[in-house]
Amino acid sequence: MTNNTEKDRVAVALSETPHLWGLAVAQAWRKFSRRLRMGPLYRWRFTGFTPDRILIAPPDLRVADPQLAQEFYHGRFALAGRLVETGGLSPFAVEPPTPEWEAALQSFGWLRHLKSANSELATANARALVDDWMRMFGKRIGGLAWSPEVTAQRIIAWLQHSNLILSGAELPAYRKFMRSLAMQVRYLRTVAAAMDDGEERLRARIALAFAALALPVSPPTARAARRNLEYELKRQILPDGGHISRNPVTVLELLADLLPLRQTYANGTESPPKALIEAVERMLPALRFFRHQDGSLALFNGVGPTMPE
């Protein structure tokens, strides 16, 4: 009996080996392809047409705190659970305390706090910080700043707060920003298919869908962005509204991008994709199911403490 059981285990292990090898090879190929596309031989693919304007600035539904704009102005950046005081330097010039802090800085989600301050000082600070990034990181593709997941978040943030960044900008600064944004979009468009499966690949497709609506693009590019978004939504958002990761925080984070995307479609000339409408309609009840009365999320499946916002 014991021998038969042991043989069965060996047989199962052997039967699964080709599948596991296939997954490992596929993941290795994706990583190799991503590194290859970031190499010097491929960088020419990310230069090209510079759009002359942003057609529409998508909304940002995340909660903003104008007090943080003052903190940023005084060189205090509290991101990803760590406070860094820059001592008069650009935050992009200091040593990041953690990769999480650096990713939060490089993603530019904090621009919403500057926008909420609604002041000339905050506007000038936002423009200066974006210019710092373009000067220090915008010319060389590589590192965490250009990881596809961070690039996708930065594209979304720059589009959502483009009015803040470009307010009062002179033509050279305007063109510089548009050129950098277009380069990032072309880069993400190239590497998105090689990203690991999951939330970040879906967010890349969301970012490219935003870009296809907010920037002048060719009809084939717009159709591809829409098609790829629909494909990932159908794959990753389950019939019950949950995400394939089964992490409720992922549902919350994705909705914070999908709801503005749906609104951006509605504000433009295109109707929202059916897959987007259906995904949001399933995700909202799922999120309500996972929330406590105080607004925080239930602590399971990778969920840590969350703010009621």
N, C-alpha and C positions, 0 to 999 in steps of 0.2 A: 504493500500500500504506500509506504514511504517512498520506495523507489519510483513508483508510478507518479507520485506527486512531484518529486524532484524532476523527473523527465518532462512532466507537463510544464513546469516552470522554465526549464531550459528551452523547450519548444516555443513557448510564448516569447521568451526573450529573443530567440533567434528570428522569430517571425516579425518582431518589431524593429529589429536592427536596421533593415533597409530603409524603413520609414524614418527612423531617427537620423540615419546618415543623410537621407534626403533633406531633412529639415536643417541639419548642420551645414550641408553644402550650400543650400539656398541662402541661409543667413550669411555665410562667409562671402558668397558672391555679391550679395547686396552691399556688404561693407566694402568689398574691393571696388565695386562699381562706383560707390559714393566717393571713395578716396580718389579714384581715377578721374571722376568728373570734377573734382576740386583741384586737380593738378594743373600745371602751367599750360599743357597742351590743349586743355579744354576751356580755359578762362576766356578765350576769344568769343565763346558762345554766349557769354553773359553781357557782352557789349552790343550796342545796337541802337535802335530808335528810342529817342527820349520823348515821352509824351509832354505836351505843352500845358496840360492842365489836369486837375482832378475833377471829374464830372460830378461826383457826389461823395460826401463824407459820411460814412456809416455811423450810426449812433453807438455809444458805449454805455451799456446798462449796469456796469459794475459800480459799486458804491465808491464815492470819492470824498476825500477829506481835505478841504482847503488849508487846514493848519499844516499839513505835511508839505505844502508848497513853501511855507516859511522855513521849515526844517531843511528842505533841499537847498534853499537859497543860502542858508548858513552852513552848508556843507555837512549836514547830518542825514545820512541815508539809512533808514530802517527798512530793510528788505529781507524776506525769507528768514525772519526770526533773528537777524543780526543787525546791530547798529554800527555803522562805520562813519567816523568823522574824518573828512578829507583834508582838513587843515589848509584850506585855500586852494587845493588842487582839484582838478576835474575828477569826478568819481571814476572815470574810465582810466585814470592814470595811477590809481592806488592799487595795492595788492589785495585781491579779493579774499575775504576770510574763509569763504566756502564756495564750492561750485554752485550751490543753490543761490547764494547771494549774487554771484556773477551772472547767472542765468536770468535772475529777476531784473538786474540792472540792464542787461543787454536786450531784454525783451521789450522794454519801454512801456510796460503796462502802467507804470507810475505817472505817465503823462496826464492821466485823468485828474490827478490831484492838482497839477498845475493849471489845468483848464478850469477846474472848479473854483480856483482862487479869483478868476476873472479880473486880473490886474495886468497893467503894462509890465510890471516887474516879473510876474510869473511867465508872461508871454516871452519876454526877452530871455529869461532863464531857460525856457524850453528850447528856444531857437539856438541858444549857445550850447546846450547839452547835446542836441542833435548834431550840431556842427562839430563838436568834439568827437563824437562817434565817427562821423564821416572822415574826419582827418586821421584818427588813430586806427580805425578798423575797416573803413569803407573801401580801401584800395587793395587790400590783400585778403583773399578768401582763405580762411582757415581758423582753427581754434573753436572754442565754445561759442564765440560770437556768431559764427557762421554755421553752427550745427543746424540742421533743417528745422528742428522743433523750435529753437529760439528765433530763427529767421522768420518762421511763419507767424509767431506771436508779434515780432517787431513790425512786420508788414501790416498786420491788422491794426496795431496801435498807431503806426504812422498815418494810415489812411483815416482812422477814426478821429485823430487829432490833427489832421493836416491843416485845418483852419487856424488852429493855435500856432503851429510851427511856421506857417507861411504868412501870418498876419503881419503886414508892414514890411515884408521881406523885399529887398531889391532884386532886380532881375537875375544877376549872377547867382545870388543865394538861392533863388527860386529854382533856377535851372540845375544847380548843383544837387539840390534835394531831389528833384524829379529824376535826375540821372541815376542817383544812388538807389532810389526806390525801384526804378525800372530794372536795374541790375539785379537787385535782390529778388524781384519777382521772376526774372528769367532764370536765375540760379535755382530757386525753389521749384520752378516748373520742371527743371532738368533732373533734380535729384529726388523729387517726391515719390516716384514709383519705386525707388530703391530703399525707401525708409522701412524700418521694421513695422510689422503689422500692429495696429492698435490706435489708441487715441491720438498720438502725435501725427500719424499719417492722415487721419481724418481732419485734424486741425490744419494740416498743410493744404488739404483740398478746400477747406473753408477759406483759408487766406487767399488762395488762388481764385476762388469764386468772388470774394470781395474785390480783388484786383481787377477781375474781368468786368465788374460792374462800375468800379470807380475810375478806371483808366480807359482811354481810347485803345481798344484792341481790335484785331481782325475778327470777323464772324467765326472762322474755324477755331480760333483761340477761345472765344467765348463759349462755343459749343462744347469744346473739350473740357473746359473748366466745369461747366454744368454737368456734363456726363460723368466725369470723375467724381464729383461731389455726390451725385446720386448713387453711384456704385458703392462708395464707402459707407454712405448712410444705410443702404440696404443691407450691407454686410455687418455693420457694427452695432446698429441700434436694433435690439431684439423686439419681438412682437409685444412683449409686456412693457416696453419703454425703457428697459435697462440697457446698459452698455455691455458688450461682450466680456469686459473685465469684471463685471458684477460689482464695481465700486461706485457707490452713490455719488461720491465727490466728482467722479468723471462725468456723470450725468449733469451735475450742477455746472461744472466748468464748460462743458460743451454747449449747454443751453445758453450760457452767457455770451457765446459767439453765434449760435444758430438763430436766436431770436433777433439780434441786430441784422443778421444776414437776410432773414425773411423780410424784415422791414425795409432793408435796402432794395431788395427785389421789388417790393410793393411801391417804393418811392420812385423807381426808375421806369423803364419802358418794358421790362420783361416781367412775366408772371413768375412767381416762385416755383421751383420744380416740385412736382407732386411728392417725390420722396422726402423733400425737406418739410413740406407741410405735414405729411403723415408722421414723420419722425418726431417733430415738435409736439404734435397732438398726443403721441404716445408717451413722450418723455415727461411732460408736465404732470400728469397724474402719478407717474412713477416717482417723481421727485417729492410730490406731496406725501406719498406713502412713506418715504424714508425720513420725513422731517418730524421732529418733536414739536410740541406746542410752542416752545420758545424760539423755534426756527432753526435750531441746530440739527445736524444729521445724526441718525442712529449710528452707533460705533460698531461697525462690523465690515467685513470685506475690505480691509485696508483703510477704513475711515478713521482719521484722528479727530481731535477736537476741532469744531468748525464754528465760525462766527454766525450769529443769526442772520446777518445780511445776506 
